[in-house]
Amino acid sequence: MRGVLPARPGAPDRSPRLGDLPEPVAGRGEVLLEVHATALNRADLLQARGRYDPPPGESPVPGLEAAGVIGALGEGVEGWRRGDRAMALLAGGGQAERVAVPAAQLLPIPETLSFEQAAALPEAAVTSWVNLVEEGALVAGEEVLITGATSGVGTFAVQLARELGGRVVVAGRDEERLRPLLELGARAAVRLDDMLPGVVRGATGGQGADLALDLVGGRWLPAVLESLAPGGRCVLVGLVAGRRAELDLGLLLSRRLRLVGSVLRSRSREEKARLVAAFAAYGLPRLADGRLRPVIAATYPLEGIAEAYADLERGGRNGKLVIRVARG
Ligand SMILES: NC(=O)c1ccc[n+]([C@@H]2O[C@H](COP(=O)([O-])OP(=O)(O)OC[C@H]3O[C@@H](n4cnc5c(N)ncnc54)[C@H](OP(=O)(O)O)[C@@H]3O)[C@@H](O)[C@H]2O)c1
């Protein structure tokens, strides 16, 4: 089958290349998904550079999410039939014509959504869910700051936080591109700069944010922590702005702040199954009626994968980059 070749360690050219891959086989508890669309994630850029290997035992082919039709069922799979439309949260393997997926990491695609729309959802939705609901323990009425809100994850997290009753403030580098996030339910959009703490306090009636979902980290983490109200929590989910920061630890003590680091991909299959089920119960009805929706910046054919990766790296767009996988 055709798909994106696994990264070769030390290879000089890091742009993704299409080629022939071995056919995946659905093992016990897995299904074979005929992929109609997949979507890109920041992690794909790191994986292409050999800096983010898949968890042991998972496919070395890139692709953390896909949507398509179930082509075959492995042993012991119940509740799914051949021909069902499904979207999948993956530890790898989505950027190919077929992928073997644990059945418990599938969600049915609501009738109102296309394969392209569905492919843009699993990673953003489950990342948003685990970090807002479980790690962040968001309570209705709380002030929520989301940095890197223009991203694929951010554009979904804003909507989910709003649905959960959060009062959302978004932060990013480009004020123009923050504006559409107000239509997704953010109450205020602020620039990610050194003025952030004061501006966030101004936007939250003087108190600061109860919860921050930080998708950028690095040099912005101190300002994000400074933006928190006493007793506030920060869930650090991304490091696009860097892996190092100098923190005033006195601030953590005096304001009784909590800083949590979180990653989805390396969690066990059992934990992913639990998270997918928890999101499905809450999110599927809201996806079906449009209260939650994927935000797609651009769609490419599988043959345009190198251009799509280059666009992901360049940035400057809101939402997800989706890859269409044509069926023969
Ligand atoms: N921990 C996990 O389990 C997990 C799972 C999924 C994603 N993530 C992380 O979540 C973040 C979003 O992922 P994605 O795939 O949705 O990303 P994406 O769509 O590629 O968006 C990247 C985002 O990062 C911002 N950004 C890029 N460079 C920046 C810099 N130097 N300083 C400040 N902001 C910068 C961009 O903001 P502009 O609009 O200003 O360009 C944009 O909002 C990434 O950090 C990713 O690694 C983590």
The ligand as a Tripos MOL2 file, in Angstrom:
@<TRIPOS>MOLECULE
LIG
   48    52     1     0     0
SMALL
NO_CHARGES

@<TRIPOS>ATOM
      1 N1          1.1490   16.9730   24.8460 N.am      1 LIG1
      2 C1          0.3550   16.4260   23.9270 C.2       1 LIG1
      3 O1         -0.1730   15.3480   24.1150 O.2       1 LIG1
      4 C2          0.0880   17.1730   22.6610 C.ar      1 LIG1
      5 C3         -0.7950   16.6610   21.6970 C.ar      1 LIG1
      6 C4         -1.0450   17.4110   20.5410 C.ar      1 LIG1
      7 C5         -0.4070   18.6330   20.3730 C.ar      1 LIG1
      8 N2          0.4640   19.0680   21.3270 N.ar      1 LIG1
      9 C6          1.1280   20.3820   21.2130 C.3       1 LIG1
     10 O2          0.1120   21.3500   21.1270 O.3       1 LIG1
     11 C7          0.5560   22.4310   20.3150 C.3       1 LIG1
     12 C8         -0.4070   22.6000   19.1530 C.3       1 LIG1
     13 O3         -0.2650   21.4660   18.3100 O.3       1 LIG1
     14 P1         -0.8660   21.4820   16.8310 P.3       1 LIG1
     15 O4         -0.4280   20.2470   16.1520 O.co2     1 LIG1
     16 O5         -2.3070   21.7760   16.9340 O.co2     1 LIG1
     17 O6         -0.0450   22.7550   16.2480 O.3       1 LIG1
     18 P2         -0.2060   23.6550   14.9540 P.3       1 LIG1
     19 O7         -1.5820   23.5540   14.4040 O.co2     1 LIG1
     20 O8          0.9520   23.4030   14.0820 O.co2     1 LIG1
     21 O9         -0.0560   25.1400   15.5650 O.3       1 LIG1
     22 C9          1.1310   25.5890   16.1230 C.3       1 LIG1
     23 C10         0.7760   26.6950   17.1080 C.3       1 LIG1
     24 O10         1.9510   27.0990   17.7810 O.3       1 LIG1
     25 C11         2.0770   28.5170   17.7190 C.3       1 LIG1
     26 N3          3.5060   28.8100   17.6590 N.ar      1 LIG1
     27 C12         4.3980   28.2900   16.7860 C.ar      1 LIG1
     28 N4          5.6490   28.7380   17.0800 N.ar      1 LIG1
     29 C13         5.5000   29.5570   18.1610 C.ar      1 LIG1
     30 C14         6.4220   30.3320   18.9370 C.ar      1 LIG1
     31 N5          7.7300   30.3440   18.6730 N.pl3     1 LIG1
     32 N6          5.9210   31.0620   19.9550 N.ar      1 LIG1
     33 C15         4.6170   31.0680   20.2320 C.ar      1 LIG1
     34 N7          3.6890   30.3360   19.5390 N.ar      1 LIG1
     35 C16         4.1470   29.6050   18.5200 C.ar      1 LIG1
     36 C17         1.3160   28.9420   16.4920 C.3       1 LIG1
     37 O11         0.8340   30.2300   16.7650 O.3       1 LIG1
     38 P3          0.7040   31.4410   15.7070 P.3       1 LIG1
     39 O12        -0.7280   31.4700   15.3220 O.co2     1 LIG1
     40 O13         1.1120   32.6090   16.5000 O.co2     1 LIG1
     41 O14         1.6060   31.1260   14.5520 O.co2     1 LIG1
     42 C18         0.1710   27.9240   16.4740 C.3       1 LIG1
     43 O15        -0.8820   28.3280   17.3100 O.3       1 LIG1
     44 C19         1.9810   22.0750   19.8620 C.3       1 LIG1
     45 O16         2.8810   22.6450   20.7840 O.3       1 LIG1
     46 C20         2.0050   20.5550   19.9860 C.3       1 LIG1
     47 O17         3.2930   20.0500   20.1620 O.3       1 LIG1
     48 C21         0.7100   18.3650   22.4500 C.ar      1 LIG1
@<TRIPOS>BOND
     1     1     2 1
     2     2     3 2
     3     2     4 1
     4     4     5 ar
     5     4    48 ar
     6     5     6 ar
     7     6     7 ar
     8     7     8 ar
     9     8     9 1
    10     8    48 ar
    11     9    10 1
    12     9    46 1
    13    10    11 1
    14    11    12 1
    15    11    44 1
    16    12    13 1
    17    13    14 1
    18    14    15 2
    19    14    16 1
    20    14    17 1
    21    17    18 1
    22    18    19 2
    23    18    20 1
    24    18    21 1
    25    21    22 1
    26    22    23 1
    27    23    24 1
    28    23    42 1
    29    24    25 1
    30    25    26 1
    31    25    36 1
    32    26    27 ar
    33    26    35 ar
    34    27    28 ar
    35    28    29 ar
    36    29    30 ar
    37    29    35 ar
    38    30    31 1
    39    30    32 ar
    40    32    33 ar
    41    33    34 ar
    42    34    35 ar
    43    36    37 1
    44    36    42 1
    45    37    38 1
    46    38    39 2
    47    38    40 1
    48    38    41 1
    49    42    43 1
    50    44    45 1
    51    44    46 1
    52    46    47 1
@<TRIPOS>SUBSTRUCTURE
     1 LIG1         1 GROUP 0 **** ****
